[in-house]
Amino acid sequence: MKLSDIFDQLAYGELSALAIAAGDEIDTRQANKIIAHVNLGLTELHKRFLLKRKTLVLQTLADQSRYVLTRKYGASAGGENPYIMDEEDPFQDDIIEVLRVTTPEGIEVNLGRNRNPVSGTQIIQPAYNILRFDTPVPAGSRFIVEYQANHVKIPKVVDFESFDASKVDIDLPMTHLEALLYFIASRVITPIANNLGNPQEGVSYSALFEKECQELAVQGLDVDLAVSNDRFYQHGFV
């Protein structure tokens, strides 16, 4: 999907009566206002639905049991004592939720639940992006961390004259476009409606968004949760 797809749908539909969409197209000078809502809507949908699943490789350090999964601890960042092995694919700080942790042999390490029957290792998660081993793990041990990922943030427009929305990729399948449009409309219209003393229209779009999300959930349009360690093996860690 391209950003232009969203702009076109908004200009002909939800925002067609507003000055921001004069002439059946989004005013380029107003693009950053819409982009801010698009980014927020994409994050909301990526939280609600498993739309993007990624992995990273964690290599343990000596005398350390707690690991914060942020970009500065990646090998690609060039800092001291990195433990996220992301030289070929830099980590983007895009974790929404850790889904599972496995060893190179495919043994799953439990996340705060029952102890693994083979290794006895257990990981506690004090925060969404923090892993803490509750038993000593040898330095240099490697684990593959599979996680639900957020979208790639759309940057603000700097040069309005050369800006082309058709060249901006959007991290969202077309199946979820309608929900995103309702979310954006609720964000744009609610302040306007409130100023006019009639907040009902914005509330209606919020309700439509919730309804569409419920329908998508019923349809089960999430990423398949089947386990895949292909990237781990491709990097030669086994």
Secondary structure, DSSP 8 states (H G I E B T S, - for coil): -BHHHHHHHHHHTTTTTSGGGGGGS--GGGHHHHHHHHHHHHHHHHHHS---EEEEEEE--TT--EEE--GGGBGGGT-SS--B--SSS---S-EEEEEEEE-TT--EEEESSS--TTT--EEEEEETTEEEESS---TT-EEEEEEEE--------S-TTT--GGG-B-SS-GGGHHHHHHHHHHHHHHHHHHHTT-THHHHHHHHHHHHHHHHHHHHT-S-------HHHHHTT--
